[in-house]
Amino acid sequence: FIPKMISGACQADVAVLVVPATTGEFEAGFAMNGQAKEHTVLVRSLGVKQILVAVNKLDAAVPPWSQDRYREMETEIEEFLRKTGFKPKQIRFVPVSGLTGINIVDKPPEGCGLNSWYTGPTFFEALDSFNPPQRDIKKPMRLTIADIIPAGGRAGVCVAGRVVQGRIKVGQRVALMPCGDVGEVRRLERDSRPLQRVEAGDNCEVTVQGLDPLRVAVGDVVSSATVNGCVPVCRQFQAQVLTLPNLKVPIIRGTGFILHTQSLDVPCNVTKLVHTLNKSGEVKKKRPRAIGANMSAVVDIACPHKGGRWLCIERYEDCRALGRFVLRQKGITVAAGVVTALKMAELDSGT
């Protein structure tokens, strides 16, 4: 479940956190280090900066639609969200009942207990109040593949994904990475509507002619085909990581993880501990022997061969979407990081 959640979070502009107001449920899922907290840390680590908290089942609280219960949850959750990195202006709260649909699309009906104290927006009004994040439209095009769609009689390979950077036009030459095959965009669709162009922020379907379907995989990247615009590929890189409280055993040279970025998850190892950082981002200790929980550090990471495939990843300053990742170990998220430098490698027909 978590890998799919990570894939979805990588495509989101706003996160929606649904928390139950019933006594015991909220405490189990959130207040006592439940899964909701891990999900929240994940979405922030993957670059989502805006979050809407839907306080659900408030009609089942004691008493129903209790303002005290709502305020209690609001205070506790907001404190955690701030510590996680969300700014106050990027946080919204809204009380709802998913079962009855109250305050989701329409305002609460006359006689509803929620009307005695709540005059704020509905769920969808609150969702629409967020501002779209700034898009990197002028940078080289990148589309991360989340699904491969049967062509249905159409010529070419059809993939679904999100344009994380730049623009795509019908007729454009594009490269499928990491395999390096080049094709031509024949059709673009968004919400089942054919378009001539899509750009950063769009989730779309792209039909490309000239690609071998057997060489296309979820997690691949469709990019500009120019020499300077093609997405780089590598198996080793340097990154700045922030370890989380869930890290129980310190990281040493050789520690293995599963690296998650966009729709891709691959095994990796920490090959070098370069240095730890203080809260100001300055070097605290060079060549540490270990990195514990709640620490910031620069490390070298290597992803071994997986079916002869390379990893499409970029420096964070070049492409934010492909420059972020999280590290998981034994089913637990233990660190988040950004790529600071790549160790490049040339593709050849044998890899």
N, C-alpha and C positions, 0 to 999 in steps of 0.2 A: 504493500500500500504506500509506504513512504517514498519509494523511488518514483511512483506515478505522481504522488503529490508534489515532489520536487520538480518533475517535468512540467506540471501545471503551473506551479509557482513561478517558474522561469518565464512564463508567457503572460503573467498578470501585471496589470497596472495598479490594482487595488486588491488587498486581501480582505476577505470577509471571515471574521471569527465568530462562530455561533457558540454561545455558552448557555447552558441551562440554569434557570434561576431556582429550580427546586432544591430544597435542602439536601445536602449529601452529594448530589450529582455535580454541582459546581465545584465543591471542595475536592471530589475525587478526580475530576477532569482537569482542574486548573490550579486550585490553591495548594494541592499536595504534589506538585511537580508531575502532573499528569501529562498526557500526550498533547493536550492543547498548548502547553508551554513550549514543547519541542517544535510543534508546527509553527508557532509564532516566531521563534528564533530562526527557524529555517527560512521563512519567507523574507524576513529582514536581511538575513545573510545573503540571500539570492537577489537582493536589490529592490525589493518591494518597499516603498517608503510610505504608503498610505494604507490605512486599515479602518474598516468599519466593524464595530463589535455589535452583534445582534444579541441582545439579552432575551433569550427564548424562554417559553413556558412560564412567563411572569404571571399568567392567569392561574397557574397551579401553585403559586407561592402562598405562604400563609402570613397575612390574609392575601386574597387574590389581588393582583396588580399593586403589590406593596411598594410604595415609594422608598421606604427604608431599605428594603432588600435590594432594590435597583441601585440606590446610591452607594450602598456597601460594596456591591460588586464593581460598580463604576470606579470607585476609589482604588480598590485593590488591583484591578486590571490595568488601569491607567498608570499606576506606579510601576508595574512590571513592564508595560509597553515602553515607557520612557527609559527604563534601564536597558531595554533591548535595543534602543536606538531610534524609536519613533518620536518625532517631534509633536508637541501638543496640538499644533494646527493641523497635523496630518492624521489625527485620531477622531473618530466619530462614534457615538453610542446611540442606540435606538432600541426601545422595548418592543417586543413582538410576541405573537403567538403563532407558531407555525401550523399548529393543528387547526385553528379556527381562521387563520389568515388575517387576524386583526393587526392593523398598522403595518402591513406589508405593502400593499398597493394603495389601499384607500385609508382615510382617516378612521379612527375608532368610531363605531356606531353610537348613536345616542343611548345613554344609559350605561355605557361601558365604564367600569371603574377607573380605567386608565385616564379618562377625560378629567378626573378630579384634580390631577396635578400635572399631566403631560400635555404640552402644547407644541412640541417639536415636530420634525418631519417624519414621514413614513420611511420604511426601509428603502424603497426605490428613490424617494426624494433625497435621502441622505447619500445614497450611492451616486446619484447624478451630481451631487454638490462638489465632488472631487475634481481637481484640475488634471487634465492629461499631462503626463510627464513630458519633458523636453525630448524630442526625437533627434537622433543623429542621421538626418536625411542626406547630408552632403558627403558622408563618409562612404567608402567602398561597400557595395551591397553584401549582406549576409542574411541567409534564410536558414533557420535550423529545422531539420526534418523531424516531425513528430509522428508521422504516419505515412504509409505507402498505400495508395488507393488504386484498385483495379481500373485499368484504362477504360473499360466499357466501350470498346470499339474505337476509341480515340487513338491516334498515332502518337507514340511516345510514352514516357513514364510520367505518371501523375503522383505528386507528393503533396502532403499537407504540412503546413508549418507556420512559423511566425517570422516575419521580416523584422529582424532586430536592428538593422542598420541599412541605410541607403534606400534605393528604389529599384524595382524590377519593371521592365517594359516588355510587351510582346515583341518578338523578333530579336531580343537581346541574346548575345552569346554568354553562356554561363558555364562555370566549372563545378563539377560535383567533387567534393573533397571529403575524405582524403585520397580517393582513388585517382583523381586527376583527370577524369573523363570530361570532355567538353561537349555541350549540346546547345540547342536553340530553344528559347521559350516560345511555345506555340499558342498557349492559352493560359489566362489568369482568371480565377474566380474568387469572389468573396461573398459569403452569404448566398451562394448559388447564383450570383449575378456575374456574367462575364465582364471583364474590365480590360482596358488597355495598359493600365499601370497600377501598381500597388507600392506602398512605401512603408518605412519603419513604423511599427506598431500594428500593422495589419496581420490578421490571421487569414490565410488564404490557401487555395489549391493552385499548384503550378504544374502545367504539363510541359515537359521538356523532350524534344525530339533529338535522337542521336545518342541516348544513354542506354547502357545494358542494364535491364531490370535486375539481373543477378548481382550487380555491383552497387546497388542502392540499398542503404540500410537506415533504420531509425537512428538518429544521432549524427548522421552525416550533415554536411553544410553545403548549401548551394551558394556560390559566391561569384563575384565579378571574375571574368576570365582573363583580365589583363594581368600583365606581369606584376605591376605594382598594387593591383587591387585584389588579387587572389588571397584567400585566407591561408595563413601559414599552417604547417603541420609539424608536429614534433612528438617526442616521447619523454623528454626531460625539460623541466623548467624550474625557475626559482619563484617563490611566492612568499607573501607576507600572510601569516595565518594567525588567527585568534582562537585559542583553545577555549572550550566551554566547560562549565562545571561537571558535565557528564563524563569528562575524561578521568577515568579512575587510575589508569596506569600511565606514568609519564612517557612521553615520546622520546625514543632514542634512535640512533642511526639504525636503519633497517626495519623500523616499525611499519607494518602493513595496514592499509586502509582500502576502502572502496571510495573512489572519487566520483562525485556526481556533478555534472554540469549539463544544463539544458536537458535533453532527452537521453543522455549518455551516462552510463555508469561502468567504470573500469577499475580493476585492481591497480594499486600503486604502492610504492614504498618511499619512505623518507630516506634519502641517500646522504644528506648532510645537514647538520644543524649549524647554520651560519652565525647567527647571533640572536639574542633576545632584545626586546625593545621596552623602553619605559612608556609611561602614559603620554609623553610628548612626542613619541615616535623616534626618540634618539636611541642609539646603541647603548644597551645596558651591560651586556656581557658577550664577548666574542667566543665562538666555539663552545657553547655550553654542552655539558654531558647529557643533559636531559631537559625536556620542556614539560612542565606540569600544567594543571588546569588553570584557567583564567589568566593565561599569559599570552603576550604578543611576541612573535618571533619571525625571523626570515629563515626559510628552509629550502633545500633542493628536493624536488620530487621527481621520481621516474615511474613511468607507466610501461610495463613490459609489453612485448608483442601480444596481441590478441587476434588470432586469425590473420596475422600479417597486416594489421591495420595500424595506421598512425592516428594521433589525436589532434583534432581541430581545436586549437585553443590559442588565445591571443593575450597580449599584455592588456591589463585593465584600461590603461590610458588610450589604447587603440580601439578596443571594442569592449564596452562594459559587460555586455551579455555573455561574451565568450571568455571574459577575463575573471569571472567569479566561479567559485566552486565550494562544495562542502565535502568534508571527510567523515565517513561513517565506519564504525567498527563494531562487529557483533550486533548489528541491528540498531545501534545508537549513534546519533550525530554527536561528534566530539570536537569538531573544529570547522571553521569557515575561513576562506582565504581569497586573495586576489593575486593574479599572476603579475609578476614584476619584470621577468625576463625569460626568454625562450632559448633553448638549445636547438638550433635549426638542423634539419636533415633533408637531404634531397630524395625525392621519390624516384624509384626505378621500377622497372617492370617486374622485378622479382620480389617486391615487398608489398 
